[in-house]
Amino acid sequence: MIAAGFATGIINTLAGSGSVITFSIMMALGIPAPMANGTLRLGVILQTATASFRFFKKDKLEVKKGLILGIPVVLGSITGALIAVNIPHDLFEKIIGITLLALLFFIVFDPKKWIEEQKEKTSRKVGVLQFILFFLIGSYGGFIHIGVGIFLLSALVLQAGYDLVKANALKVFMVLLYSPFAVLIYVLDGQMEWVLGLVAAIGHFGGGLLGSHLAINKGAGFVRILLIFIIIAFSGHLLGVWEALF
């Protein structure tokens, strides 16, 4: 679990969807899916706190913008978590897998937007469209969490205009803002395995530290290439491709 948490922390910090690693291992150990979905969030809090602090120290995190955009994300996460404790995930996962593959097109064929910051967009005030968009992403994060980083990155790059490094900093900060609220809902519903979650959190701490270091030092181009591979792998998982092949 520590090794899984470490790998998850790196992938989550650099792109997203790394939580599928800890989620799968928890289920293999006999933890029911709803409980695994709640338990893995303990490590996410420690990972995002570590990465956010490092991004802030390196002057890559816009705290004010993160707090403003974090409001709809937090509200959405509460809504999503309340839904998650009551409905199955299967159909939802298929829809997300198809959506991610659509995003892959823009990452591959329009790389400039992902690497260069768009000042005209980053300087704009948060509007109604952004509020709704980040509310919906927050709802997804509260619902299942796995993959939320990819959607946050996409919105922060394509809609808010940030390059991938600054978008990563804002992403982990917003996940840090909403995760305690989601955890509280899962705890109140009895969907939390504390010991397993805290053990995995040890690895998350190291993974968040290394992931933020790589993002800062390797730059947006490196993160973009990694993001492409992660989306392909994660979409294949959601759509059952790897299960069918292997």
Secondary structure as the mmCIF struct_conf table of DSSP 4:
data_model
#
loop_
_struct_conf.conf_type_id
_struct_conf.id
_struct_conf.beg_label_comp_id
_struct_conf.beg_label_asym_id
_struct_conf.beg_label_seq_id
_struct_conf.end_label_comp_id
_struct_conf.end_label_asym_id
_struct_conf.end_label_seq_id
HELX_RH_AL_P HELX_RH_AL_P1 ILE A 2 LEU A 14
TURN_TY1_P TURN_TY1_P1 ALA A 15 ALA A 15
BEND BEND1 GLY A 16 GLY A 16
TURN_TY1_P TURN_TY1_P2 GLY A 18 GLY A 18
HELX_RH_AL_P HELX_RH_AL_P2 SER A 19 ALA A 28
TURN_TY1_P TURN_TY1_P3 LEU A 29 GLY A 30
HELX_RH_AL_P HELX_RH_AL_P3 ALA A 33 LYS A 57
TURN_TY1_P TURN_TY1_P4 LYS A 58 ASP A 59
HELX_RH_AL_P HELX_RH_AL_P4 VAL A 63 ALA A 84
TURN_TY1_P TURN_TY1_P5 VAL A 85 ASN A 86
BEND BEND2 ILE A 87 ILE A 87
BEND BEND3 HIS A 89 HIS A 89
HELX_RH_AL_P HELX_RH_AL_P5 ASP A 90 PHE A 109
HELX_RH_AL_P HELX_RH_AL_P6 PRO A 111 ILE A 115
BEND BEND4 GLU A 116 GLU A 116
HELX_RH_AL_P HELX_RH_AL_P7 LYS A 119 THR A 122
TURN_TY1_P TURN_TY1_P6 SER A 123 SER A 123
BEND BEND5 ARG A 124 ARG A 124
HELX_LH_PP_P HELX_LH_PP_P1 LYS A 125 VAL A 126
HELX_RH_AL_P HELX_RH_AL_P8 VAL A 128 PHE A 143
TURN_TY1_P TURN_TY1_P7 ILE A 144 ILE A 144
TURN_TY1_P TURN_TY1_P8 ILE A 146 GLY A 147
HELX_RH_AL_P HELX_RH_AL_P9 VAL A 148 SER A 154
HELX_RH_PI_P HELX_RH_PI_P1 ALA A 155 GLN A 159
TURN_TY1_P TURN_TY1_P9 ALA A 160 ALA A 160
HELX_RH_AL_P HELX_RH_AL_P10 LEU A 164 LEU A 188
TURN_TY1_P TURN_TY1_P10 ASP A 189 GLY A 190
HELX_RH_AL_P HELX_RH_AL_P11 TRP A 194 LYS A 218
HELX_RH_AL_P HELX_RH_AL_P12 ALA A 220 LEU A 238
TURN_TY1_P TURN_TY1_P11 LEU A 239 GLY A 240
HELX_RH_AL_P HELX_RH_AL_P13 VAL A 241 LEU A 245
#
